[in-house]
Structures are given as C-alpha cells and as structure tokens.
Amino acid sequence: MHADRSTLYLIDRDRNELVSFIAQQSGIKEIRLPMGMGIAGHVAETGKTANIEDAYKNPLFNKETDIQTGYITRTVLCVPMKNREGEIIGVLQVLNKKTGLFTEYDEWLFRTYAAYAATAIENARLHEEREKTFLSAIKALAAAIDRRDPVTAGHSERVARLSVDIGKSVGLTKTELKMLNYAATLHDVGKIGVRDNVLLKPDKLTSEERNEMNRHSRYTKEILEEVYFTKEYKSIPGIAAMHHERLDGTGYPYGLKAEQLNTFGRIVAVADIFDALMSFDRPYKKALSLPETLDIVRNEAENNHLDTNIVKLFIEKKVYRDTFPGIENPDYRHKR
C-alpha cells in the first residue's frame, strides 16, 4: 500500500471495544478503543470504508495518539473485516500513503486484504475453539474416571499440570506441551475397563487383582487408538500408556526399555508416581511427606526406573510447587 503504518484491530464483544497489540522491545503492548471512537471505531461500528484525505480536518480523528508520540497523521484508509456471515470482526487501517492520497484502487485492494485477513482469523479462532472443546471433553472424561474412586479424585488433572510444568522446564515446544497435556490428562482412561471391586478395593490387591489393575495402561492405549487425532497428536495413545513403563524394561504393560520410551512418556511417569505418593491415602498406606516422596523418586531414578535427568530437574527446580501450593510446609496435607 506504500504507507507508513498499518494497524489491525479486533472487536472484543464482551467489552464492546477494539483491541490491537503492538510488539515492543519490552514486550507486547495492548491498545484498546471504545467502539465508535475515532476513525477505526466508526468503521467497526458502521461497516463502511473510511478514506480520509486530511485526518486533522476530520471530526472523527483522535489527535491524542499523535500528541503523545509526535507522529503526524495525514491520510487514513480504514476498512472493516467481515467473517463468512458478514459480521464485522475488526478493522484494518493504514496511515500516510507515501505518494499522495489513497485511491479507489487502494480501497479495493485493501478490502481484499481485509477479506483474506478475516478468513485467516476466523479459521484460527475455529481451530482454537475446537481445541478448547476437545480439551474440556477429555478433562471431563478423565475427571469422571477419577471420581469412580474418591481416593484418586483430581489425579489426572494434577498429573497433567505436573507434566506440563516439567515439559516447560525441559524446553518443549507449544505444540509438544499441548500433546503432553492431552496424553497426561488421559493416562488413566483405561481404568474404565477395571472392575469396581478391584479398582475400589480398600485392602491390598491379590496377585490376580494386581494383574487386572495393571492392564489399565494397555486399555488406555487401545481406547485412545479408537479416537481420531490430528497428525501432530498421533502419538498421544502411546504416550498415555507409558506411565508405568520403566527404563530397565521391568514396567508394564509392554515391558518397554529406555530406547523405546520417549521424553513425553518419561515425563508423565515422573508426574504420575509423584502425585500417587503425595496424594493418596489408603487404609493400608498413607500419603507420604514431600521428603519421603522425593527420596522414593530419587531411588526410582537411581534404580534405572525413571529418567535421571528429568528427576534431577524436577527436584532441583521444585517443579511441583505450582501444582501443590504450600507443599514445602512440614505440616502440609494434600486437600483433594
């Protein structure tokens, strides 16, 4: 467009405002304008293109920004962005064309840009909404399974939070963290296949009952393999089933060894055992203190069951503090 500056404003319906974000060295700055205020607000409200030849002669122009920044606005071209239903979702604005005034061709071209931008924004929003719906569904499923046994209520959510915090500490990407969150949330979904008289038994399990309980990891994988996951999340069933595998091959359900266990599965394994030791009171076993729990987790790493590097990072960075506020207090008791 051969212009000095451009701005994209999106409509915040909840607050009846236009919002824009500017990248600065100090971070992201948010700018908000009331609907109807200024040229951009007027275009957002009316849906009509504004081609201003002299901003200072236009009654809609707000001079405050120029006064604060020292910038001098001359020409303005502002167009609405509309979604597929024709609803205005924001505006695009450019300032100070470098060669004279904005033309009718400029208006047409900028409206075309705005249409493409609106489509991209709507697609991104739809994708985000689908992900939110998917996440809320799997959280509800995990919570329903946890609640079959009052002792383990909230376990899946805590394991997911711990796993994501560990993942952040080891430098996983945003997409990898999402996958880890989903897999950790769903890690016990296979318990739906375990009989109540085994899952809820207050006493120690017999050998046969223990074998049935241990099959829940396999059930997790089998159940999740029936779910359609997009390409970036295809590994979720395998990761969710790994939390009881051990690096030396003595774990279950498949007896996988170190070279077969990815970082995601190793992370969930640490989060799962930590929460189980800290949180669960059984008639035959009380929840442990933080020092007792950390000693067991360290021993599991030393015995080649858990990943040594992940355990070291988990303990040194005290990753558990956000999920368990006050956990370092000697009198701490986990409240479910």
Buried (B, 14 or more C-beta within 10 A) or exposed (E): BEBBEEBBBBBEEEEEBBBBEEEEEEEEEEEEBEBBBBBBBBBBBEBEBBBBEEBEEBEBBBEEEBEEEEEEBBBBBBBBBBBEEEBBBBBBBBBBBEEEEBEEEBBEBBBEBBBEBBBEBBEEEEEEEEBEEBBEEBBEBBBEBBEBBEBBBBBBBBBBBBBBBBBBBBEBEEEBBBBBBBBBBBBBBBBBBBEEEBBEBEEEBEEEBEEBBBBBBBBBBBBBEEEEBEEEBEBBBBBBBBBBBBBEBEBBBBEBBEEBBEBBBBBBBBBBBBBBBBBBEEEEEEBBBBEEBBEBBBEBBEEBBBBBEBBEBBBEEEBBEEBBEEBEEEEBEBEE
